[in-house]
Amino acid sequence: MGASLSTPAAPTVRAEAMMAAPPQGCPMHQEAQPVKVSPPAECPMHQAQPVKASPPAECPMHQAAAGPVHQDRAYDFVECPMKAAEGTKSDIDPANMMPPPNQVPAQDQPFALHLAREESTIPRHNTEKNWVYPSEQMFWNAMLRKGWRWREDDLGAKDMTNIIKIHNTNNEQAWQEILKWEALHAGECPCGPTLKSFGGKAKEFSPRARFRHWMGYELPFDRHDWIIDRCGKEVRYVIDYYDGEINKDNYQFSILDVRPAYDSLGAVWDRMKVTWMRWTS
């Protein structure tokens, strides 16, 4: 009678968090890839690079070297004439067992002459170098080959120095006159002309010089014909040298008459154009 009815305890249910594993193909199972960061747009690698234009194939620097033999060692006498002079003593020609004659003093030469040579501003055809002017010794030897002979009252060492300076100035002046004519063809020859060869014709007066003489003017004391290369086209120029007053500051002495020879219709047309420009300027 005093018994009590006990109610059984309800079972305790512990909720377990069910953690479902993601499939293997999800991103978190993949190896992290490095992030490539692109430099800003203004950085140099995004800018257009300048294009280096190569000179046309017909320009002198693409051609094989060629030219007179005396120019082959010319730069030795520009850089160090004393050392180069020593070299000429040992450069024996096996054909005649003699040293090069152009820098060797003449047998009866009364005084020593300089061996140094000066580089010109005139491009030498088929090379990347310029023509080199003769030394005092070379000029002396050249005069002897032409029949000239030294006498007591003729020339001294100082005179030869002045002659070389006048000679070089005349050639520079002639080249500048040629460049004025060649400016008419700058479009077809962007590289500019080069000098192939030249020669003196002192006694072969040009028709223009003879005509001027008939009009009462003096004859030129010298004439040269220069052959230039205009990007593959050969053009001949005639240069008449007239006496003038020497400028002691720059050694300019001659009055030059430079023009293309009447060898082609193009040369005739050039001379007509320049004549018209001179009359109308």
Salt bridges, closest charged atoms under 4 A:
ASP72 OD1 - ARG124 NH2 3.86
ASP76 OD2 - ARG73 NE 3.02
ASP91 OD2 - ARG73 NH1 2.82
ASP154 OD1 - ARG151 NH2 3.50
GLU177 OE2 - LYS180 NZ 3.15
GLU182 OE1 - ARG230 NE 2.77
GLU188 OE1 - HIS185 ND1 2.79
ASP222 OD2 - HIS224 NE2 3.47
ASP225 OD2 - LYS201 NZ 3.16
ASP225 OD1 - ARG223 NE 2.97
ASP225 OD2 - ARG236 NH1 2.81
GLU234 OE2 - LYS196 NZ 2.86
ASP240 OD2 - ARG259 NH1 2.98
ASP257 OD2 - ARG208 NE 2.53
ASP257 OD2 - ARG259 NH1 3.45
ASP263 OD1 - ARG236 NH2 2.84
ASP270 OD2 - HIS185 NE2 2.60
ASP270 OD1 - LYS273 NZ 3.82
